[in-house]
Amino acid sequence: MAGLLVSLLAVALLGLSVGATGTSLQDALLTIAAGNEVAMRDRVVLWDIRLPRVLLGILVGAALAVSGAVLQGLFRNPLADPGIVGVSAGASLGAVSAIVLGGALPVAALLGVWLVPAAAFAGAWGATLLLFRIATRQGRTSVATMLLAGIALTALAMALTGLLVYMADDAQLRDFTFWNLGSLAGATWGRLSLAAPMILLPLLAAPLLGHGLNGLSLGEAAAGHMGIPVQRLKQAAVLVVAAATGAAVAVSGGIGFIGIVVPHLIRLISGPDHRMLLPNAALLGAVLLLLADLFSRTVIAPAELPIGIVTAVIGGPFFLFILLRQRGIVDL
């Protein structure tokens, strides 16, 4: 954990120092130390562009990684991620609905630039509530039914998203494609102040689930005999995932592989104990997303690659390598 904290601080400082404009945090600090005033352009780049982007990247990376770790513990499946319960698909459906049908919505003028993030967050929560309604019967939530219902809801949401994409014009299609690939380019202090409470609350609540998820790894019956309130644990776990992922996807778009790769890496490093897994996953998720964002905005500067492409191109082969190494197919 100490190593991850140091790594996060180093990567955050690197994210503040590197960019397409050439403005450096070190130069700004040397200017202040010499008693001179930092140039207006450098102040705007560092304070209004890079700093909120770095902070948002920390929150989004932590939210996606913790959500993946919680779901993997809940389903007892290392391949689970926020997309498996329909949260990501619901957020995408909400976003494309706002982009394509936004002009006809009565709240469009009221929400303004917040229409798409608000619709994505509402879509994520709508999918979660519907999932609970389907999977809960006589006061008990079935994990197996939740998994199957999540797959079905994801397929339905993707079908409706495809229908809206078919109806979109060129500008709307371009907007949705860019949103769906994920980016932190829209980070502002206003967006950060709106997203931070909705992400921080589930992140702070997630470690409280660690003991219960450890017991659940032995099975629901064993966890119940250990005194763990299994039903409340399931509800709390899905609500934490819905809140964290919904808010993260709403402000950053679709970013894949963080929720799958990060918990798996932490298990290899520190073991399966969720009391350590969850906070460590938050730190490593933040580090990896900041690195991916740094790469996405510098590799073809001044243009930017969507961050979802970077995480998929790097995360996919890396995760495949880990699986092959575990099976003994790769010796490196």
C-alpha positions in Angstrom: 0.0 0.0 0.0 2.9 2.4 0.8 4.4 1.6 -2.6 1.1 2.3 -4.3 0.7 5.6 -2.5 4.2 6.7 -3.5 3.5 5.6 -7.1 0.2 7.5 -7.2 1.9 10.7 -6.0 4.6 10.3 -8.6 2.2 9.7 -11.4 0.0 12.6 -10.4 3.0 15.0 -10.3 4.0 13.6 -13.7 0.5 14.2 -15.0 0.7 17.8 -13.8 4.1 18.3 -15.5 3.6 16.8 -18.9 1.3 17.9 -21.7 1.0 19.3 -25.2 1.5 22.9 -24.1 5.0 22.4 -22.7 4.0 23.9 -19.4 5.9 22.3 -16.5 5.0 22.1 -12.8 8.7 22.3 -12.0 9.1 25.6 -13.9 6.0 27.0 -12.2 7.4 26.1 -8.8 10.8 27.5 -9.6 9.1 30.8 -10.7 7.3 31.0 -7.4 10.4 30.2 -5.4 12.2 33.1 -7.2 9.5 35.5 -6.1 8.1 35.9 -9.6 4.5 35.5 -10.7 3.5 32.5 -12.8 2.4 33.4 -16.3 -1.4 33.5 -16.8 -1.2 30.8 -19.5 0.8 28.4 -17.2 -1.6 29.1 -14.3 -4.6 28.2 -16.4 -3.0 25.1 -17.8 -1.8 23.8 -14.4 -4.7 24.8 -12.2 -7.8 24.8 -14.5 -6.9 22.0 -17.0 -4.4 19.5 -15.7 -5.2 19.5 -11.9 -8.9 18.7 -12.2 -8.1 16.2 -14.9 -5.6 14.4 -12.7 -8.0 14.4 -9.7 -10.8 13.1 -11.8 -8.6 10.4 -13.2 -7.8 9.3 -9.7 -11.4 9.1 -8.7 -12.6 7.3 -11.9 -9.7 4.8 -11.8 -10.3 4.0 -8.2 -14.1 3.7 -8.7 -13.8 1.3 -11.6 -11.1 -0.9 -9.9 -13.0 -1.1 -6.6 -16.3 -1.8 -8.4 -14.6 -4.7 -10.2 -13.1 -6.1 -7.0 -16.5 -5.9 -5.2 -18.3 -7.7 -8.0 -15.6 -10.4 -8.3 -16.0 -11.0 -4.6 -19.8 -11.0 -4.8 -20.0 -13.4 -7.8 -16.9 -15.3 -6.7 -15.7 -15.0 -10.2 -12.4 -13.2 -11.2 -13.8 -12.3 -14.6 -16.7 -10.2 -13.2 -16.7 -6.4 -13.9 -19.2 -3.6 -13.7 -20.5 -4.4 -17.2 -21.7 -7.9 -16.0 -24.6 -6.4 -14.1 -25.7 -4.0 -16.7 -24.5 -0.8 -15.0 -22.2 0.2 -17.9 -24.7 -0.7 -20.6 -27.4 1.3 -18.7 -25.1 4.3 -18.5 -24.4 4.0 -22.3 -28.1 3.8 -23.0 -28.8 6.9 -20.9 -26.0 8.8 -22.6 -27.0 8.0 -26.2 -30.6 8.8 -25.3 -29.5 12.2 -24.2 -27.4 12.8 -27.2 -29.9 11.6 -29.8 -33.2 12.7 -28.1 -31.8 15.5 -26.0 -33.5 18.3 -27.9 -36.9 16.8 -27.3 -36.4 16.3 -23.5 -38.0 19.0 -21.3 -35.0 19.1 -19.0 -32.5 19.6 -21.8 -32.4 23.4 -21.5 -32.3 23.2 -17.7 -29.4 20.7 -17.5 -27.4 22.1 -20.4 -23.9 20.6 -20.6 -24.8 18.3 -17.7 -27.5 16.5 -19.7 -25.4 13.6 -20.9 -23.6 12.9 -17.6 -27.0 13.1 -15.7 -28.6 10.7 -18.3 -25.7 8.3 -18.0 -26.0 8.3 -14.2 -29.7 7.8 -14.4 -29.3 4.9 -16.8 -26.8 3.2 -14.6 -29.1 3.5 -11.6 -32.2 2.5 -13.6 -30.4 -0.7 -14.7 -29.4 -1.5 -11.1 -32.9 -1.0 -9.7 -34.4 -3.2 -12.4 -31.8 -5.8 -11.8 -32.7 -5.9 -8.1 -36.4 -6.1 -8.9 -35.8 -9.2 -11.1 -33.3 -11.0 -8.9 -35.1 -10.5 -5.5 -37.9 -12.8 -4.5 -39.4 -13.1 -1.0 -36.8 -10.8 0.4 -33.8 -12.8 -0.9 -31.6 -11.8 -3.8 -30.2 -14.7 -5.9 -26.6 -14.1 -7.1 -27.1 -16.5 -10.0 -30.3 -14.8 -11.1 -28.6 -11.4 -10.8 -25.8 -12.6 -13.0 -28.2 -14.0 -15.7 -30.5 -10.9 -15.4 -27.4 -8.7 -15.8 -26.4 -10.4 -19.0 -30.0 -10.1 -20.3 -30.3 -6.4 -19.3 -26.9 -5.7 -20.9 -28.1 -7.3 -24.2 -31.3 -5.3 -24.1 -29.6 -2.0 -23.3 -27.1 -2.6 -26.1 -29.9 -3.4 -28.6 -31.7 -0.1 -27.6 -28.4 1.7 -27.9 -27.9 0.3 -31.3 -31.4 1.5 -32.3 -30.7 5.0 -31.2 -27.3 5.0 -32.9 -29.1 4.0 -36.1 -31.4 7.0 -35.7 -28.6 9.5 -35.0 -27.2 11.9 -37.4 -23.5 12.3 -38.2 -22.8 14.8 -35.4 -24.7 12.8 -32.8 -23.0 9.6 -33.8 -19.6 11.3 -33.5 -20.5 12.6 -30.1 -21.6 9.2 -28.8 -18.7 7.4 -30.3 -16.2 9.7 -28.6 -18.1 9.5 -25.3 -18.3 5.7 -25.5 -14.6 5.4 -26.0 -13.9 7.3 -22.8 -11.9 10.4 -22.1 -11.0 12.8 -19.2 -10.7 15.7 -21.6 -13.9 17.3 -20.3 -12.6 17.5 -16.7 -13.4 20.9 -15.0 -13.7 22.0 -11.4 -17.4 22.0 -11.8 -17.6 18.5 -13.1 -15.2 17.3 -10.5 -17.2 18.9 -7.6 -20.3 17.2 -8.9 -18.7 13.7 -9.4 -16.4 13.7 -6.3 -19.1 13.2 -3.6 -20.9 10.5 -5.6 -17.6 8.6 -6.1 -16.0 9.2 -2.8 -19.0 7.9 -0.7 -19.1 4.4 -2.2 -15.2 4.3 -2.2 -15.2 5.0 1.5 -18.0 2.5 2.1 -16.4 -0.3 0.0 -13.7 -1.4 2.5 -16.5 -2.0 5.1 -17.6 -4.9 2.8 -14.2 -6.6 3.0 -15.0 -8.9 5.9 -18.3 -9.9 4.5 -16.9 -10.6 1.0 -14.2 -12.8 2.6 -16.9 -14.9 4.3 -18.9 -15.0 1.1 -16.0 -16.6 -0.7 -16.8 -19.8 1.3 -20.4 -19.8 0.0 -23.6 -18.1 1.1 -24.5 -20.8 3.6 -21.1 -20.7 5.3 -21.1 -16.9 5.4 -24.6 -17.0 7.0 -23.3 -19.4 9.7 -20.5 -17.0 10.4 -23.0 -14.3 11.3 -22.6 -12.3 8.0 -25.9 -10.7 6.9 -25.7 -12.1 3.4 -28.8 -10.4 2.0 -27.7 -6.9 3.2 -24.2 -7.6 1.9 -25.5 -8.3 -1.6 -27.6 -5.2 -1.6 -24.8 -3.0 -0.3 -22.3 -4.5 -2.8 -24.5 -3.8 -5.8 -25.4 -0.3 -4.6 -21.7 0.6 -4.0 -20.9 -0.6 -7.6 -23.9 1.2 -9.1 -23.0 4.5 -7.4 -19.3 4.4 -8.1 -19.5 3.1 -11.6 -22.5 5.2 -12.6 -20.8 8.4 -11.5 -17.5 7.4 -13.0 -19.0 6.4 -16.4 -21.1 9.6 -16.4 -18.1 11.9 -16.3 -15.6 9.9 -18.2 -17.5 7.7 -20.7 -16.8 4.0 -21.3 -13.4 2.9 -20.0 -12.8 -0.9 -20.0 -10.4 -3.4 -18.5 -9.6 -1.4 -15.3 -12.3 -3.2 -13.4 -11.0 -6.7 -14.5 -7.2 -6.3 -14.6 -6.6 -4.3 -11.4 -8.2 -6.6 -8.8 -6.5 -9.6 -10.5 -3.1 -7.8 -10.2 -3.7 -7.0 -6.6 -4.5 -10.6 -5.8 -1.2 -11.7 -7.3 0.6 -9.1 -5.2 -1.1 -9.1 -1.8 -3.5 -12.0 -1.8 -7.3 -12.4 -1.9 -8.1 -10.7 1.5 -10.7 -8.1 0.6 -9.8 -5.9 3.5 -6.5 -5.2 1.7 -7.7 -5.9 -1.8 -10.2 -3.1 -2.0 -8.1 -0.1 -0.8 -5.1 -1.4 -2.8 -7.3 -1.8 -5.9 -8.4 1.8 -5.6 -4.8 3.0 -5.5 -3.6 0.8 -8.4 -6.7 1.7 -10.5 -5.9 5.4 -10.0 -2.3 4.9 -11.0 -3.1 2.9 -14.1 -5.8 5.2 -15.3 -3.5 8.3 -14.8 -0.8 6.5 -16.8 -3.2 5.6 -19.6 -4.5 9.2 -19.7 -1.0 10.6 -19.8 -0.2 8.3 -22.7 -3.5 9.2 -24.5 -2.8 13.0 -24.4 0.9 12.9 -25.3 1.4 10.2 -27.9 -0.2 12.2 -30.7 -0.1 15.6 -29.1 -1.8 18.1 -29.5 -4.5 15.6 -30.4 -5.8 13.0 -28.0 -6.5 9.3 -28.2 -9.7 8.2 -26.4 -8.5 6.7 -23.1 -10.8 3.6 -23.6 -8.7 2.6 -26.6 -5.5 2.8 -24.6 -6.8 0.7 -21.7 -8.1 -1.9 -24.1 -5.0 -2.1 -26.3 -2.7 -2.4 -23.3 -5.0 -4.2 -20.8 -6.2 -6.9 -23.2 -2.9 -8.4 -24.1 -1.5 -7.9 -20.6 -4.5 -9.7 -19.1 -4.1 -12.5 -21.7 -0.4 -12.8 -20.8 -1.3 -13.2 -17.1 -3.8 -16.0 -17.9 -1.4 -17.8 -20.1 1.4 -17.5 -17.5 -0.9 -18.9 -14.8 -1.7 -21.9 -17.0 2.0 -22.5 -17.7 1.7 -21.8 -21.4 4.1 -18.8 -21.1 7.3 -19.2 -19.0 8.3 -15.5 -18.8 
